[in-house]
Amino acid sequence: MRPRFALPDMVAEILVATARAAALKLGVPMAVAVVDAEGGAQWFARQDGTLPISTDIAMNKAYTAAVIRMPTDELGRVAQPGAALYGIGNGHGGRIVLFGGGFPLCLDDRVVGGIGVSGGSVEQDMAVAKAALHQLAAMAEWAKRMPGLWLGETLPPQALAEVVAALRRALPELENASAGDAAAAIGGVALALS
Amino acid sequence: MQTSETQVADLVRKILEQMSIAPSTPQGDGLYPTVDAAVEAAIVAQRQLLELSLEKRGEIIANIRCRVLEANKRVAAMAVEETHLGRVEDKIRENILCVEKTPGIEDIRPVALSGDHGLMLLEYAPVGVIGALTPITNPTGTFINNTIGMVAAGNAVVFNCHPSAKETSREMIRLLHGAIVEAGGPAGLIGMAFEPNLDTANALVAHPKVNMLVATGGKGVVDVVLRSGKKAIGAGAGNPPCLVDETANIRRAAEAITNGASVNNNIFCICEKEVIVVQEVEDALIKFMQETGKVYLLSPEEAERVTKLVVVDGHINGSYIGRNVQVILKDAGITVNDACRLAIFRAEADHPLVWLEQMMPVLPIVRVKNVKEGIAFGVKVEKGNRHTAIMHSTNIDNLTAFARAVQTTIFVKNAPCYAGIGLGGEGHTSFTIAGPTGEGLTSARTFTRQRRCTLAESFRII
């Protein structure tokens, strides 16, 4: 792994899939967005029946969390009238969201992106986003526990895709690799190689 | 979990091989799946190191010092959190000491001798690959100190840490390996098996391509390396007595003992493990120690309770080693304030804590009639470790008499124990104090073999 400013898109995809699975469990259709550290859109998914406004809110939550480098619910608390950041929502073309559901994505204490979830209550949105955060932590842990994979330079995207495809074919043969573990392992490999 | 991680990593390597994406410059992070892999990488890296200039080696050492200082707080906190040994603020000092006072390449300056028959040049050559076994007690300091010394001497190192400090040790490997590679040094120059345990330790000791073994820890590990058939350097346990006679500057002695015996909660092997005081100054010493505000004097009844807690069946209760005094005393039903660093008590000569290496901030104080009796008793409780002794006195005859009698590698006069490893004392530092094998405070020169080069008749220019 090297210092970075965005997640490999494969990892972003896994995070979105994790969030979708969590939303399905809750039975609430949701929109999920992942952006890079500058707030640029990277991956998006919307389940059937999601509230129309959630598309925009999910992307804006991810954007807010990435560019301000803090969860949107925390930002909301310090942006109240009389608090330190009151008025921060006025700029940025109205993209700043001041309620929960957006979180920065961090690797080694460095913000590498943001995730935003919208569609349920704020608590449900936050719970779904946190499932993705846990998945990212699991992937980072995998990457750390597989020493010596880093080749000194980032593997080209196509080669990485091939490696992961080969890995997916082989993974069912690995002992004790449950579905969540397998996703964490694949994401960990993607992190370790890029 | 662990198996499948190794499996996945191996699988990925295989896939990469099949796709013929050969790692162009496999840098890695110094952690290897097996001891064998670490040793093989170390052999290659050591050869590469020798091809670099000495100046480059100096730059590598300088970068190690720099990067460790940057990460100091993080690794210090990590070590205390993982091992529950010592105090974060003291670990930070320990790491600074190792960074600043571990000698680098200046330690292997050659010696030249010229005379009627020409010139003799003595050079300190590397031994090759060193297997270094590190303890649970000072994972950060030992890694820093050993890496700087061994690499400065031109060696590669394969570490094996105590399993209970493996997270911190892995982080130290990543940090030190990263610093070496960043400065242009070869990858793999230092390494460790990712999952260090007794098996990897045995594999390292027995590995035919490891040229020298350095063991820092207890008697057990030192015995193992000494039986290995390889050149071995061992740093074992100690039970340093601290003798205070009637001529000492008692206030200064009280402060020095308080600071020395409580540093990192007494886990250094050099820490004052028992105080022996001449009876006429005993009360003054205890009073002045209490006046530092960092010492709690246990009543005889409290001392008994604490002893029952920390000594079980004649052995030290491991769960209290290196813990804060508040934690230990709380379990004995005693509450002390946060400023307190050390508990002391008046002990009889046969008290178990006088004779055991307690490695916790509970310090027995034994009264003796006079300095002669104190010297004899000090020698006895040092138990022939010949490790460290401390004495507070202004009488040079007494100081000399104890130093002669106790025969320790380190003898500290009128200062806290840690002055003996360069913290507030002159001289370089070492966290591998080779008493049993006689090298003393190890440094780069220790990890070399001497080579002589003679030129007859010429090069005497006077």
Interface residues (C-beta under 8 A of the other chain):
Chain A: W142 R145 M146 P147 G148 L149 W150 L151 G152 E153 L155 A159 E162 V163 A166 L167 A170 L171 L174 E175 N176 A177 D181 A185 G188 V189 A192 L193
Chain B: M1 Q2 T3 S4 E5 T6 Q7 V8 A9 L11 V12 R13 I15 L16 Q18 M19 I21 P23 S24 T25 P26 Q27 G28 D29 G30 L31 Y32 P33 F194
